[in-house]
Amino acid sequence: MEKLTLGKNKQFILIVFLFLSLVLSNPLQAMGTSQPALHDDPHIYECNFQAVSRVIDGDTFELSDGKKVRLIGVDTPETLDPRKHVQWFGREASKKLKQWIDGQTVCLRKDRDKTIKTDKYGRLLRYVWKHTVHRSSSNKAGLAGGFFVNAELIKHGYGFAYTRYPFQYLELFRQYEKDARQGNMGLWKRDKQEIWEREVKKNRALAKTCGNSKTLCPEYAKNHIGKHKTVRFFIEKSYDDSESVFLNSKNNFKAHDNFTAVIFRINRNKFPEYPADFYWGKTVDITGFIKEYKGRAEIILKNNSQIKIVK
């Protein structure tokens, strides 16, 4: 009996030893965490953990300290540039990034080879991981989990590999883009892109009927400040900053002839879910009292009877 117990103890010690050897040699594998193409990366543990306060678009977000982060090696279609129209699949990319990291604590890492750590706009250039499994008291060292945000955006067709400048995962990201394109994923679905483009073109044409049916064109709205009118326009840009939703007639909301329909948070529950996404790309009739804000015309929407989609 004593010999049997001793044998079991030796067996238990051997199992523990083998387990510890596995953990120490490859902690990611032992924890069941996959990390694409990072098995040879000595910097995997060098995380700067930060909280995400808001997602700006598909490749840019803001931290709780106000600093902005630009994802390295990824370029998603445009949604906010005041010089450009919203591009195909840009809103989907923004929505996906928001779904993945908005309000979460993420692991930020600098590129291994780059000496420039910010871009010309002052944004931090970083790789981003989520689902971390360890965080140290120094807030600097930890083990990044297996969800590599930069790579996943490209793998699932939400963005292009941005290869204008070298970075350590350049060839990997190129391959991910090639696979997504061949797999007809996301922005590479050309048949759906054509349908989207036709719908946008049709709605822009509808907006040109403003001035008829007792509607105002947006550029003339500020000539009617204080009056109850209906303004017809195509929503070029829409934005939700969590406090308010803005529906704009111009790509540049600061343009002197831009018209804006505003939904304040107190009234959001009276409109469809995610109104910035729901109404973007539509031609609408907005009815209410026209007000002036910073030299531009706007109407405050308090209920959904004030907005009608023109078909």
C-alpha angles and dihedrals in degrees: 000000000000091000091051092052092048090051092052091050092053090049091051092049090050092052092049091049092051092047092051091048090054094048094047094046097045115005094173094056092044091053093049093246119141119212115186114233093336101110090103096043112110091191097063091108095052101096130160104203114212137166119242112226099182143349113236100187140326096299104023135064141164129241126222089258091059097254117134123226126207115199113239118238097008131103118182124192115277123266107154109033105121090213095058142054118246107276130226113283094001094117091048090053092050092048092049094050089049090051091051104045114004110128093001134116110246138185114248121198133180121229112270095229106030122100093190108077099175133046128232090274093056094252119145112249106220150153113234131210129180133194095052117189101201139031126186127216090248090062088224107083128054145118116276115220125229103271106099102189097195091053096042093056090058096039092056096043099254094122148008127253105258102218103162090108128033121257134166098261096041098119092042092052091047089056092048090053091049091050092048091049093049090046092053091234129165114320090012092070095106095179091058091044090057091051090049092049092050091051093050091048091050093050093048088054091051090055089061089069089074111125089046127088090031094296130133125228110239096242090061097046095096089062086068103050111162094019129113105241145148117241120197119202146141112252103238097171132017127181138183117200092175090252097061142003117227124200110191134193093208134053087232107053089196092064111121092236097045116124121206134197110202129202114191120210093250089065101038094102089064092064135061116284113276094011094187089062096036096056102033114114093018129115108232141183110226117196127193145078112321114231133185122239120176091338094309132102124247143163123215112225113214098166137015093250086078094064126060126179110229114224 
